[in-house]
Amino acid sequence: MNKIDWKRMFVAFLAILCFVFVGFALGLRNFWLAGFFLLLGFAIMGFGIAGKRKRS
């Protein structure tokens, strides 16, 4: 089994956490905060995908 790449795992965890916070913000009916976390989640995902393309 391959070794775990902890940096990529952390980036993926941050992206998932951002989308969880979107749901939390929507539950509080704070749409500005939900929009912020949605954009932040997409930005973190883009950062992870760009890093993956650079590596391969």
Phi, psi and omega in degrees: 000141182287158176288152180278131176272100188292328180295314178293324178297320180293319179295318178296320178296320178296320179296316179296320179296322177298318180288331173294320178293333174299314178297321178295317180294323176294325176296328177275357183060037176252092189285331177294317179293323177296318177296321178298313181291329177295313178294321178296320177298317178293323179295318179293320176297319178297321177298317179294319179292320178296321177295325178291321179292323178296321184289323183267000000 
